Amino acid sequence: MPPTWHATMIGPDEDFAGAPLLRTEFSVETGHGAVTGAQLHATARGVFTAFVGGAAVSDEVLSPGWSSYEWRLRYRTYDVAALLPDAGETAVLGFALGNGWYRGRLGWGDERAIYGPELGVLAQLEITFADGHRQFVGTDGSWRAGPSAVQTNDLYDGQTIDARLVDDAWLRPGAAGSGWTGVHAQEFDAAILAPYVGPVVRRQQEVSPTRIWTSPAGGTLVDFGQNLVGWLRLAVRGEAGATVTVRHAEVLEDGELGTRPLRSAQATDRFVLSGADDVFEPTLTFHGFRYAELDGWPGVPTTDAITAVVVHSDLRRTGRFRCSDELVNQLHDNVVWGMRGNFLDVPTDCPQRDERMGWTGDIAAFAPSAAFLYDVADFLGDWLLDVDAEQRAAEGLIPYVVPDVLKYTPPGDLGAQESTAVWGDAAVWVPWALWRAYGDRDALDRAYGAMAAHVRRVETLLSDTGLWDTGFQFGDWLDPTAPPDDPIRAKADNGVVATACLYRSARTASEAAAVLGRGGDAEHFAGLAERTRSAFVKHYVGDDGRIRSDAVTAYALAIHFGLLDDRVRGLAGDRLAALVAESGHRIATGFAGTPYVCDALVETGHLDDAYRLLLQRDCPSWLYPVTMGATTVWERWDSMLPDGTINPGQMTSFNHYALGAVADWLHRTVGGIAPAEPGYRTVRVAPRPGGGLTWAECSLQTPHGLVAVAWRVEPSGALDVEVAVPDGVTAEIDVPGAEPQRVGAGSHRFRAGA
């Protein structure tokens, strides 16, 4: 049950460099028997770490994360009974605060404190005794606030810690504390408080340096061998007052840190030494990096003194894939690491520069891959609550980013926000991907309001032709033919892309309405879908199967989304294959087309072209970054140029998951696992070997148990397929060269061919 709040949101009378400590003392009441339970409910404006009895109540970091604070401020509930003192004894309830998303920099300018000017904390400790009595200790005007060892903290710019000021006395009863002041109550509407739905952020892994060396400019560089997200933990001893400065970057250029892609983000931590053995860990920031530069280190740093701490939301791995091509395996690993780095409380576009926002277009493309690789039902379910809150306040508009901080910032080059294809379609495509993956009807119902609102709003934006060819569109964003400084200049016609996406969303909304028993909506959206399909074919498709703009993305969307009848579909598929071949099987798609181009080729009988596209190593291709040493998916197909220099565009990230959406095709077509019904109660096992691959293995921990598929092409050319099906699940087996069949739980083996 949610708590009944008696506490007050309070803030420190002094700011204390944006990292104040707040505390109160309490004694466990006597005369009521033993303590039978104790819960701490807590949230903050900013980010917090809570302490009871001198110990942190959890190993999580950066709570309560980033939500649409105007409508949803999440709180955490902790079981703290084990941290309480004996009855009659005194303990401290304390909080360490930081700026976080609430008051730190957000966006790509110098916008700060977008949600409010002050940090604050709301907390309530509830102790239950054997006789039923309850003791409450909550934030109020009697609390005290004081300074910490943190001198600066910002998610983009980094953190400064002065080890000379580290003192845990504030967590012990009786500590007065030099420089401590009072607190004040803040105006706050408790109606926006909401429990966490998604997982918290935690430290997930530690990575040691693979190399430490001196750069041409004389700096000390550290390589961790993996582009990751988190921070460094340093163990160092040096002269009191000396400062060790750490800068972070994803790549090197000319032998030095490649910091230009960070734009204005400083990504710099500073640690002031105490003169004793110091251990620094900047938990009020995070960085996207593979490399770090150390300045001011006393002596020569050693690998055992430096550790990279990987940080992201606490997700459970569910899906795996391997095959006989090690470059493809590295590509898949890159997708996984890119997802890990960008699933830090919000599904962000990138984790390193001055942006790190929940761009809707990225997750619209990537949601099916995400739902296979990890259990993201709650993570994305939580984010979809913010999508719904934002669209309700904006009359059905799905913003470009969620939470939507852009509504508070100057419009810039993008102009005022309006519904856009792919980006706005995230409100439909993401919950549908979750429905297909997990079969949770209640979750679909919670997301349905935003699904319907988006489609209804777009319906009002159509031109007289019935096409969505009006207003601003991102289109096939980052088409590789677009100039570095103009990523929106794609070859695919914006109207073609947007109208195809509307058809898909209207059809999906109709299917969702039918699942939920909303017959009127199902009929309305089905009618809109058919009208949209007719308009698309009439205005964009020729009798010869040619589609306006004759772009790979145009054909991929029209084929895979089902806009074409069988005759035209075949012609369009042939034209798509011809274009892919003409490009030398190099990528010619951006955000809109990339997730679907391989599917469209396979669906029209061009499996070999799909594999040649997948296995291409020249730029632009999925494997080109792998050949350049990438360990995450890049934002641009050529984020790094073949000569080792960084793409000259001002928007260049080396950790974006959107173009890694091909992983979904790897799982379904190469690996052979797809849901035949929502939640995998029936699973489709239909691997399609090709491209010279000799084996592949794919597995998924479904809601009903583990499904695993392994296939091998024997020297004779025969195909051997092994399938494991969990209890309660039926598998539809479709192996090339064999008759389709259905099997139940157990281990099965199938052979076809020579």
Helices and strands as residue ranges (DSSP letters): E 10-12, G 16-18, E 21-27, E 35-45, E 47-52, E 55-56, E 60-61, E 73-79, G 81-83, E 90-98, H 100-103, E 120-129, E 134-138, E 144-146, E 150-154, E 158-162, G 163-165, G 168-171, E 183-185, G 190-192, E 193-195, E 201-207, E 211-214, E 220-237, E 243-249, E 252-253, E 256-257, G 260-262, E 268-272, E 277-280, E 287-295, G 303-305, E 306-313, E 319-323, H 326-342, H 360-373, H 377-393, G 406-408, G 412-414, H 426-438, H 441-459, H 494-515, H 519-540, H 552-560, H 566-582, H 597-603, H 607-615, H 624-627, G 658-661, H 662-665, I 666-670, E 673-675, G 678-680, E 682-685, E 695-702, E 705-713, E 719-725, E 730-733, E 741-743, E 746-752
